[in-house]
Amino acid sequence: QGCLGLLAGRVGANGRVVGVERSAEQVQRARRFVADCHLANVEVLHADGRGTGLPEQSFDLATARLVLVNVPQPQGLVQEMVRLVRPGGAVALHEAESSTQRCDPPHPAQTRLLALLNTSAAMDGIDRTIGSKLPRLMREAGLVDVRVQPRVHAYPLGHGRRMLLLDFVENARARLFEQQLIREAELTELTALLKRHLEDPETLVLSSVFVQAWGRMPERT
């Protein structure tokens, strides 16, 4: 939703921003955000990003942030973005290499929990390492002049994302049990051990590697 506001400001009153979301609930939330912020140049569609139904070559920019890391068949989304962009236009992505979260001193509970999330996601067709693959996916989809900017953040004690891995595990708890990847007693023990470690102010907590990549559509010849 925040991206919609930023884009609306960049394109100005004569520009147009179209957001695409496949969750009906999130579509309603986004539309309320648009209405509350009086973003007259923004429209939110209820559609799958891998097949939007929008006219091809109708946008100057297609962009997504932390979407590919959460969906199966992410290359389909990149291909659809490329389809929508005019010659000379741009595609820009910001994605996580979510298997790369680290802390120091290292802790086996973090290693085990990351492995569980990676396995669970793979079983659902989701690639948590998609961030590092962005440049290749973009070139394969036909983009040129692809550029990359990786970023890593440190999360000090009290930062809202310091416990992010534990939040991800909690969100995936029911699915982990359904997939029979771990028993409840072991998961409870692992999360308690990691929480204690992350609550130590001497523990360094680093984010995933976030990869920003952008490229442009070739000009017509």
Phi, psi and omega in degrees: 000320179299325178296325179299318179295317179296315180293321178301320178293325182287322184279339178077181186295334181268358180263178183219135177239131177238118174264145181236130181213133182270345178274122181299322179296315180291329175299315179296320177297316180295320180293325175295319178300315180299316180292316181297327181267002177056047180269085186292341182261017183240136175232140178243122181258145173267099184200165175276130181296345179272354177200078190284334186080001179282155181295142180290154178051042183249004182227151175276336182213138168236132185215152177211148181230118178055045176253310184301328182287353183243004184230149171286160180052053183296333180297331177295325179291319178297317180298322178292322177298317178297320179300326186278345188265138179291158171305132184089347178282179188233152169239130182228134183228147175229110185225161182256145165265081195288354177273003190253011177299139184221155169220158177220127003298146177295158181222132182298333179295321178294317179301315181293318182291321176298317179298320178298314180296320179296316180294316180299314180297317180299324178295336178263007179080019182254136183254106181282356177256018188298333184307313183288346182267356184304310183303318180295315179300321182290318178295317179297333179277356175109003180281152178236168181053043181288130181236157187223140174222105177275151179219143174227139181242146171261135182248100181287170179302130181096348178290142184296341182253006181297326182260023187300321179300319178294326176295317178298318180296318180297319179296329183265001188307307183298320181293322178299322178289318179299323180278357178059041179271339183197154176270156185299319182298318180292319180296318178299318179294316181297316181294324178294318179296316181291321178301316179298320180293318181287338177282349176285120183297343179278350180280126175276127180242121179248146180287174163300163168282122175262130183247119172260125180224142180212150179207174183236155174285137178300147175290154174295144178253000000 
